[in-house]
Amino acid sequence: MGPGPRAVYPSSSPSNVAISLVLPVLNEAALIDELHRRLRTVVESLHISYEIIFINDGSTDGSWQALEALAEADSHVKAINLSRNFGHQIAITAGLEASRGDAVVVMDSDLQDPPEIIPHLYAKFVEGFDVVYAQRRRRQGEGWLKRLTARMFYRLVRQLTNLDIPVDTGDFRLVSRRVVNDLSRFREHHRFIRGLVTWVGYQQTPVLYDRDPRHSGRSKFPFSKMVIFALDGITSMSIRPLRLASHIGLLMSVASFVGMVVIVIYKFGGGSGLVPGWTSLFVAALFVGGVQLLALGLLGEYIGRIHDEVKQRPMYLVRDRLNFEDSASHSAGT
């Protein structure tokens, strides 16, 4: 039995918000006006009440000043200025926790996620789906290395997290209010939101789209950040790498024991021809040492994340809030 249809709030409703748009911003001053124009055109075509929430994640290029001007000119625009750069996933979390909409759309601010897809996401929400994720058919304007590493990333994370995380799917998605409320109960600092959304469950469905090239500027998500993001996703959602390391260690121990028994039997059985030398010993030592260091590194990643969590620091700090009913500064995400 499929999901049932939902009620929506018209744009004339003064007390309810039908849809919230949550957009983290990092050094996108050149794009903000064009982004706002396209967002407003799209969402006003739906004839529902809305809010647009920008989260400035420690920008250094005048993005916050651009957001201040937007918030002054458009009451639908709300802006959060974090006290420093806390990272993409934390910035999204700050926006989700500040949103009021029955439906909340999360998307990047670089215009690679086209705002014109929002009505398609919202139509699926009205049908009754709690999560509508935008799944990429093509990634325009990206080199072969970027596409290859992205493809490997999604499939590796899916295999290691033991979750049915949709491939070729980023954070561009719509989630219902009850999903947002459930996500607010998760307080880990090393967050992998697309994994958490999958873990929450409920009715989920894709909307296919072609990702646009960047409108201007450079990507804020190079290969090094993708590696860190992959580690956060894998370690926050699964202990399978630890089990894999223990399995490799067990296999190496069994192989070493079998080799030792074979050599002893061969030696005491009168065998000859064992050539003394360092090559095999050197290769074996390097291999075993590499496996041990890999296992220690995995342990270190998990222990480091435990260390971050037990300190129980706020997830983020807010310096300024614009156009919110409570616009107090220095608020914290606990």
C-alpha positions, -999 to 999 in steps of 0.1 A, spaced: 0 0 0 15 33 -11 17 66 8 -14 88 10 -17 124 -2 -9 153 21 -25 187 28 -5 218 19 -4 253 32 -12 281 7 11 311 4 -15 332 22 -13 311 54 3 334 80 12 308 107 23 277 88 52 271 64 47 245 37 83 243 26 117 253 39 148 255 17 180 249 35 212 260 18 247 259 33 270 287 20 308 287 18 324 315 -3 296 318 -28 291 356 -29 291 357 -67 262 332 -69 239 343 -41 218 368 -60 213 345 -90 206 316 -67 180 336 -48 163 347 -80 159 312 -93 148 298 -59 121 324 -55 108 320 -90 105 282 -86 90 282 -51 65 310 -58 52 289 -88 40 263 -62 17 289 -46 26 277 -11 41 293 20 78 291 22 111 302 38 146 302 24 173 295 50 209 303 42 237 291 66 270 309 62 296 284 72 326 307 78 328 323 44 356 348 38 345 364 5 316 386 15 289 360 14 275 370 47 272 407 36 253 395 5 230 374 27 224 404 49 213 424 19 190 396 8 174 392 42 167 430 44 151 430 9 131 397 12 113 386 44 112 351 32 150 349 34 164 338 67 202 337 74 223 320 100 259 331 104 280 304 122 308 315 144 334 297 121 336 270 95 320 239 111 317 219 79 291 211 53 272 185 72 270 206 104 258 236 84 230 215 70 221 204 105 219 240 117 195 248 89 174 217 95 171 226 132 161 262 124 135 252 97 97 253 103 84 238 70 63 206 68 87 198 40 124 207 40 146 208 9 184 206 14 206 216 -15 240 232 -22 245 268 -31 267 264 -62 237 260 -86 249 225 -96 217 213 -80 191 230 -102 163 247 -82 139 238 -110 139 202 -96 122 214 -64 86 211 -77 92 175 -87 105 168 -52 75 185 -37 50 167 -59 64 133 -45 61 147 -10 24 156 -16 19 121 -28 29 110 7 67 102 6 87 113 36 121 114 18 125 123 -19 161 122 -30 175 137 -62 195 110 -80 220 121 -106 218 107 -141 247 127 -154 273 150 -138 280 178 -163 311 200 -162 332 175 -141 363 157 -152 367 119 -155 387 117 -123 360 135 -103 333 112 -118 354 81 -111 362 90 -75 325 99 -69 313 67 -83 338 47 -62 329 67 -31 291 60 -33 296 23 -39 323 18 -13 302 36 14 272 15 4 291 -17 8 308 -9 41 279 8 59 254 -21 55 228 5 46 209 7 13 222 42 6 211 52 -30 241 56 -53 249 88 -72 228 107 -46 241 136 -26 224 158 0 200 173 -25 167 160 -12 134 168 4 125 154 38 93 156 58 89 173 92 89 141 111 122 131 94 137 164 104 124 159 140 139 124 141 173 137 127 174 164 154 176 135 180 210 124 165 238 145 182 270 130 167 295 155 155 309 134 126 277 134 106 268 117 73 233 130 67 225 110 37 233 79 57 212 91 86 183 98 64 185 62 50 188 48 86 156 67 96 136 48 70 100 58 62 87 60 26 116 71 3 116 76 -35 140 91 -61 137 119 -86 162 116 -115 180 147 -128 211 159 -146 235 178 -124 246 212 -139 282 224 -141 292 250 -116 279 285 -124 312 301 -113 340 296 -89 357 264 -78 344 233 -61 345 234 -22 347 196 -22 381 185 -36 395 149 -34 410 154 1 377 165 15 359 136 -2 383 111 15 376 127 49 339 127 41 341 90 32 358 82 65 331 101 84 304 83 65 319 48 70 330 51 106 298 69 117 275 43 101 293 10 105 319 -10 124 325 -33 94 360 -19 87 370 -31 122 356 -65 115 374 -65 81 407 -57 98 402 -85 124 394 -109 96 425 -100 77 446 -104 109 430 -138 115 438 -148 79 474 -137 82 478 -156 114 465 -188 99 486 -184 68 517 -177 89 510 -208 110 505 -230 80 537 -217 64 556 -224 96 543 -260 98 552 -266 62 587 -253 66 593 -273 98 580 -305 82 601 -299 51 633 -292 72 630 -322 95 620 -344 67 654 -340 52 644 -314 26 671 -292 11 672 -264 -13 660 -236 10 679 -206 -3 689 -183 25 681 -147 17 663 -116 27 639 -110 -2 610 -132 10 615 -122 46 616 -85 37 584 -87 15 566 -106 42 576 -82 69 565 -52 49 531 -68 41 524 -78 77 536 -44 90 513 -27 65 483 -47 76 491 -39 112 494 -2 105 462 -2 86 444 -19 115 459 6 139 448 35 117 412 22 116 413 19 154 426 54 156 398 68 135 372 52 157 389 62 189 393 98 176 356 100 170 348 86 204 371 113 218 352 140 200 318 127 211 325 122 249 336 159 252 299 168 245 307 202 230 280 220 211 278 209 175 279 245 162 278 281 175 257 308 158 270 344 156 240 360 139 204 351 129 184 373 105 146 373 100 140 347 127 114 353 154 142 347 179 173 364 164 195 361 194 232 357 186 257 332 200 232 304 202 245 268 201 236 235 186 237 212 216 
